[in-house]
């Protein structure tokens, strides 16, 4: 939680509370993902349930333009619906260009409860350490994800985040490194994980 706040991805309410145990809506989720990956390009609004004046309208359109958010149908985004744990894993996995795979997810005791559309990406995200299950071995794919859990998923996915332009020298990263802003130069640095240049860099 401290890390995700330091990056400017998650913000508290008027009282300064992060409400980590509070469930999160689809609109709130894409707002956090857009900030995390630096997406700012707004596309057209194809969703009839997203009024142009809604606080989340721009972020929904940004997420759809970025290609990781397809809505619940061609014309509905269901912005106020809660995000499940398997949906969160898939949406974050798409941003990391995970490929997933066929077959049954055997690492979680409740893998048969996962949708066929999510199993491969959930397994790959788990293999990479981005997501985790519970102490009893279950993932609980249909359970609504909380703000605190989303923070954990995003921090593990991004690894180290460069979100401000500048020159970064001798910055060794033992894990993933994500760059979500233009104007960044890195020299004499080691990265042991993956390097992610997000849409926020502006390279298309």
Number of C-alpha atoms within 10 A of each C-alpha: 17 8 15 19 13 10 16 12 19 22 16 11 9 7 6 8 9 16 13 15 11 13 18 21 20 21 23 20 21 24 21 21 21 21 18 25 26 21 22 18 17 16 15 11 19 16 22 12 15 22 12 13 8 10 11 19 19 22 25 30 24 23 23 22 18 21 12 19 20 18 17 12 9 10 14 14 23 17 21 14 14 19 22 19 22 23 23 23 25 23 19 25 21 15 18 19 11 15 11 18 16 12 10 14 21 11 15 22 14 14 20 13 14 21 13 15 14 21 25 21 26 32 23 20 24 17 12 12 12 20 23 18 15 9 7 8 13 14 23 19 24 14 14 20 24 21 22 17 21 26 20 17 19 22 18 17 25 23 19 17 20 18 21 13 14 13 10 14 11 10 12 14 16 13 16 17 21 20 24 26 21 19 13 15 10 12 11 9 11 13 13 11 12 15 16 20 20 21 20 21 19 15 8 8
